[in-house]
Amino acid sequence: KENGVLIAWEKSAESDLLGYNIYRVGAGRPEKLNNEPLRETSFLDTEPGNARYVSYYITAVDASGNESGPSRELVITLRE
């Protein structure tokens, strides 16, 4: 947490995969954290905020720009 929250996921097997979008959910509203689809299978959120909990989900984007449905949300405890 000192340097941020590192999120990692398994690579999609889709042949036309362009990359991934990562979303942080705070106060019930998702916020996309990347401008362009990520090619990597990990992301470091250096500004997770001050909430007690934060959650994330990932989507896959294909070469045509179609975005998949969200992955299961991952909930992180930032402070006790």
Stockholm file with secondary structure:
# STOCKHOLM 1.0

chainA/1-80         KENGVLIAWEKSAESDLLGYNIYRVGAGRPEKLNNEPLRETSFLDTEPGNARYVSYYITAVDASGNESGPSRELVITLRE
#=GR chainA/1-80 SS CCSCEEEECCCCCCTTEEEEEEEEEETTEEEECCSSCBSSSEEEESCCCSCSEEEEEEEEEETTCCBCCCCCCEEEECCC
#=GC SS_cons        CCSCEEEECCCCCCTTEEEEEEEEEETTEEEECCSSCBSSSEEEESCCCSCSEEEEEEEEEETTCCBCCCCCCEEEECCC
//
